[in-house]
Amino acid sequence: VRRVEVVPNGADVNVFKPYEKNAVRRKLGLKNDEFVIVYEGGVGGYYRLDVVVKALARLNDAFRKKVRLVIVGSGEVSSVLKLAENFGLRDNVIYLGVKNDKVELAQIISAGDIGIVPYDDNPLWKDHVPAKFYEYCACGIPVIATAYEDSLLAQLIKCYAVGLTSSPGDEEKLAEAIYNIYKNKYFREAAGKRARALIEEKFDRNKISEKFFDLIKGVAQL
């Protein structure tokens, strides 16, 4: 094989973009002074929302009262909600069901302060970047990921300063990351802007699809 072209994933910047945060929060019944963590995608399996709930339980009482974990997706939702209830966190976890309308999903993401990618400790994910990462960034919010330091996802987050990472499965370190990004409002807001710029420059699906189409045309002409 003499020629290899890599076509990355990305997000449609015309759909996944920053929407008016406060307006969406009012629509969802969220308060402006709450710290909102957004998760979208499959619930369960290699995405460990149980670790996220356990991390919330480790936060100090005053901060924990302000935190809301908003979940959009399907899967093992009942077990996550049950775990939250066991920790006395049922009011902290909000499940919005499955959202097939991409604009509605993007609006929900925009209502968040951070988006979370809670990978488990399987080393197979070291070379994987999920679609939710691109969508969070396109909506202008920073990302917290539980990922190995040498993983592609962690390298993207650190190289472009669009969020924070912690070790997979370590709820104590995840709690620290959540609290640190909450305390540093300047970093959080700047990281959100960098995240949007990153997608516009390198991971816009509209530009990527044009490049992919050109590659296909080039192959067809060989």
KOLZALO-471706 format. One record per residue (C-alpha): x, y, z. Coordinates in steps of 0.5 Angstrom, whole numbers, padded with zeros to 4 digits, always signed. Layout:
N
XYZ
...
REM end
This chain:
222
+0000+0000+0000
+0003+0006-0002
-0002+0012-0001
-0006+0012+0005
-0011+0018+0007
-0014+0019+0014
-0021+0021+0014
-0023+0023+0021
-0029+0024+0025
-0032+0030+0027
-0038+0034+0028
-0043+0039+0023
-0041+0046+0026
-0048+0048+0023
-0052+0044+0028
-0047+0043+0033
-0046+0050+0035
-0046+0054+0042
-0054+0056+0043
-0056+0061+0048
-0054+0057+0055
-0059+0061+0059
-0065+0060+0055
-0064+0053+0054
-0063+0052+0061
-0070+0055+0063
-0073+0051+0058
-0070+0045+0061
-0071+0047+0068
-0064+0048+0070
-0062+0054+0074
-0056+0059+0072
-0052+0058+0078
-0052+0050+0077
-0046+0047+0075
-0048+0042+0069
-0044+0036+0067
-0047+0033+0060
-0047+0026+0058
-0050+0024+0051
-0049+0017+0048
-0050+0010+0050
-0051+0009+0058
-0047+0003+0061
-0042-0002+0057
-0035+0002+0057
-0038+0008+0059
-0038+0008+0066
-0043+0013+0069
-0043+0009+0075
-0036+0012+0076
-0039+0019+0075
-0044+0018+0080
-0039+0016+0085
-0034+0022+0083
-0040+0027+0085
-0041+0023+0092
-0034+0025+0093
-0035+0033+0092
-0036+0037+0098
-0043+0038+0100
-0044+0046+0098
-0041+0044+0091
-0045+0038+0090
-0051+0041+0091
-0050+0046+0085
-0048+0040+0081
-0053+0037+0076
-0051+0031+0071
-0055+0031+0065
-0056+0024+0061
-0058+0024+0054
-0058+0017+0051
-0061+0010+0052
-0058+0003+0056
-0057+0002+0063
-0060+0008+0065
-0064+0005+0071
-0058+0002+0074
-0055+0009+0074
-0061+0013+0077
-0061+0007+0082
-0054+0008+0084
-0055+0016+0085
-0061+0015+0089
-0057+0010+0094
-0052+0016+0094
-0057+0021+0096
-0056+0024+0089
-0062+0023+0086
-0064+0030+0085
-0057+0031+0082
-0058+0027+0076
-0063+0029+0070
-0065+0024+0065
-0068+0027+0059
-0069+0020+0055
-0066+0019+0047
-0066+0025+0043
-0066+0024+0035
-0067+0031+0033
-0059+0033+0033
-0061+0041+0034
-0065+0039+0040
-0059+0035+0042
-0054+0040+0041
-0058+0045+0045
-0058+0041+0051
-0050+0040+0050
-0050+0048+0050
-0053+0048+0056
-0048+0045+0060
-0041+0047+0063
-0037+0041+0061
-0038+0035+0057
-0036+0028+0060
-0033+0022+0057
-0033+0017+0062
-0029+0011+0059
-0027+0005+0063
-0020+0002+0063
-0020-0002+0057
-0013+0000+0053
-0017-0002+0047
-0020+0006+0047
-0013+0009+0047
-0014+0010+0039
-0021+0012+0040
-0024+0018+0040
-0032+0018+0040
-0037+0023+0037
-0039+0026+0043
-0032+0029+0044
-0033+0033+0037
-0040+0035+0039
-0038+0037+0046
-0033+0041+0043
-0037+0044+0037
-0042+0046+0042
-0037+0050+0046
-0036+0047+0052
-0030+0044+0055
-0029+0036+0056
-0027+0032+0062
-0025+0025+0060
-0023+0019+0064
-0017+0017+0059
-0010+0014+0059
-0005+0020+0059
-0002+0017+0052
-0009+0016+0049
-0011+0019+0043
-0017+0023+0046
-0012+0025+0052
-0007+0028+0047
-0012+0032+0044
-0015+0035+0050
-0008+0037+0053
-0005+0039+0046
-0011+0044+0045
-0012+0045+0052
-0020+0044+0051
-0021+0040+0058
-0018+0036+0063
-0017+0028+0064
-0017+0023+0069
-0015+0016+0070
-0020+0011+0068
-0024+0008+0074
-0021+0013+0079
-0027+0017+0082
-0023+0021+0087
-0019+0024+0081
-0025+0025+0077
-0028+0029+0083
-0022+0033+0083
-0022+0034+0076
-0029+0036+0076
-0028+0041+0082
-0022+0044+0079
-0025+0046+0072
-0031+0049+0076
-0027+0053+0080
-0023+0056+0074
-0028+0059+0071
-0023+0063+0066
-0020+0056+0064
-0027+0053+0063
-0029+0059+0058
-0023+0060+0055
-0023+0052+0054
-0030+0052+0051
-0028+0057+0046
-0021+0053+0044
-0026+0047+0043
-0030+0051+0038
-0025+0053+0034
-0021+0046+0034
-0027+0043+0031
-0028+0049+0026
-0021+0048+0024
-0020+0041+0024
-0026+0037+0025
-0032+0040+0021
-0036+0034+0018
-0038+0039+0012
-0030+0040+0010
-0029+0033+0012
-0034+0030+0007
-0032+0034+0002
-0025+0032+0002
-0027+0025+0003
-0032+0026-0004
-0025+0028-0007
-0021+0022-0005
-0027+0018-0008
-0027+0022-0014
-0019+0021-0015
-0020+0013-0014
-0025+0013-0019
-0021+0016-0024
-0015+0012-0023
REM end
